[in-house]
């Protein structure tokens, strides 16, 4: 923190405040002080610039917490554009190192109960005493010196001389380089980071320890009350238990008030203090214990919900498991002769590589191209790489929509961000971080998941009015209804905080977005899911959506006097730059026939086809019905073939040169996607009207529509991009529409629909073209997505109704005197929050509510044991 500086964010840390200037680095002598100042100024001079950083937080479990953290961050001068997410449990911001350090930001958040949830790393082979001696400083000031370095969230000096660092790994590369350079400058050697476990108690662990300490005291108070002992004896026993169990609550409440935030911690703290003022020791202790336990349960429930949301191109992991290997020569002789000396190879030299050491967990930013990493079953792949050892199966559903994992073997390429369903495998790294193939796609998914639904803004506006209304209304109730009992004020304060209401929308929408990403559909946030749930009219582009978009050449019919090979070459030439499926079929057909494409110039798209020039003659490749626009008449022999193609449901294009027909090409559409015939009946069952919009000829569209369960009245052919826009726009005036297309030539229609869905192949699909991106090729996913959106809407309404009912019921019960125990209000309030989280998390794929409840309580029991072990270790160290 700021030390003597005037620009200080108030921190409630037990440790000394972090320094941000040279005058704060204290030393026992002027000579030492001068040395430290010189080093500090060198480091500060290097660490300048503005960088984007992000890291996960402990205890970030509700929008109220996120709001308090945002207020605290805005006070700090070095922070720009902060964004705290309760659904993801992390913070993103821009850091200006000229105005302060990153550790100051982390310390401010820690004071609110949100310590960094990142791994600790100790500097291998480096002792704190040696580093302190090198820098002419004390161990206490050494901690401060490390905290000054760029990219460091927190630092600890252990009793055994280890230096533990918490570092931000998701940041601009330049900042990470400066971090390593600065640490090397302080230590005198290049740092080697090794994952370690800290003995320092986190805020959530201190809360659990406080509750564990208070439970036996509570039983002692019950015994005293049973024996009829009153007065100062119960007070002496109760006050230490209340202080210990409420310490974290009081600490966060004070930080909240300094940040001008009135949250649940402030209200419950006031209730505990008020109960103590009324000499209600048992009730004060019960409230303290309940808050400690239920707040931890709430955090664990949301953490489990987040875990259930993983695996759908969510994000790259922060840690990689590096293995050390040596490569063997590419040749493998049985013996090598050097004169009279014969060398026989050892048995293990027959292997292509050998693992020399146990895998070592390192931050992802320390991974380099050429390193070897181990990926185990169920883990996210941290970097692009090629398999060099082992076999497994890769879950490509988020990228391709394939429900069955794809087998991988040695030599296969694996993309970062996908889940290894079966392993383990060892990869040789080819790309890391933003250089990976799917980085931008993963970042897009990661960003969209936290986009709030529109109703969330209305809920937040309501709570902004509701909380102060109840807080001040409590005095009105006390003054006019219960003037003899001011405990009514405390009761109303406890039940007024609408935490469950604030989580009613974010949790189910985040879970649903994760589910959709797992099955291979990427939606642009909760707002899109809201609109999807209301869709009642769907437009489907035929080519690329219901068909694979890969037709084949049926017939090539030439006009009289025209040569077949020349016609094919000219057609391949005019279609050389086109991405249309017909163009690709023509080029492939020409290659198969070993016919070279003719040279044409001035290629450009026109209505219903393409135009070019050859030897000053205009060359056209058009749909047959479009020839009339150019006053070109189709010969009888070609017209007959056009009618035959239409009757068979085939596509057709006519090649012309110099105003005369050269040849007719028919295209066979026998590439209906698997599941297309199931999609439309499924949509009809959901009460959704379905229509096909296609640029193909009407006869071909009619014939195709009949194969997938649609009548001719719902099949529209000969549709230009402008025609599609007109149809979609007119229908959108009376219905909630969804347009499904390839995201490129249908971009305009996607934009005017209420929901635009772009389909395509994995990395090439235009993410910005629509509200939803589907990289896979299974049309049934559209029905699954609409069902998921409707389930999400029902889940949200359940949460909304439940949270409002609980809040109003509690307030009503208090005002009418149905109960007067503070702990009842706390218990019901926190239970409602946990239930809302668990109900929303059900939307994550493969997660049951009972499983989540069981895992949440097991996690809390495990966390309590770890906290007790850590606390006992700290006591042991203090005694020694």
Beta strands, then each sheet from edge to edge (+ up, - down):
strand 1: 50-56
strand 2: 79-85
strand 3: 90-96
strand 4: 120-123
strand 5: 152-157
strand 6: 163-167
strand 7: 170-171
strand 8: 193-196
strand 9: 319-323
strand 10: 325-327
strand 11: 335-338
strand 12: 341-344
strand 13: 353-355
strand 14: 360-363
strand 15: 372-375
strand 16: 384-389
strand 17: 392-395
strand 18: 406-408
strand 19: 413-414
strand 20: 419-422
strand 21: 425-431
strand 22: 521-523
strand 23: 537-541
strand 24: 552-558
strand 25: 601-606
strand 26: 609-614
strand 27: 617-622
strand 28: 651-657
strand 29: 660-668
strand 30: 689-693
strand 31: 715-716
strand 32: 737-741
strand 33: 755-759
strand 34: 772-774
sheet 1: 2+ 3- 1+ 7-
sheet 2: 5+ 6- 4+ 8-
sheet 3: 14+ 9- 15+ 21- 16+ 19-
sheet 4: 10+ 13-
sheet 5: 11+ 12-
sheet 6: 18+ 17- 20+
sheet 7: 22+ 34- 33- 32- 23- 30- 31-
sheet 8: 24+ 29- 28+ 27- 26+ 25-
end
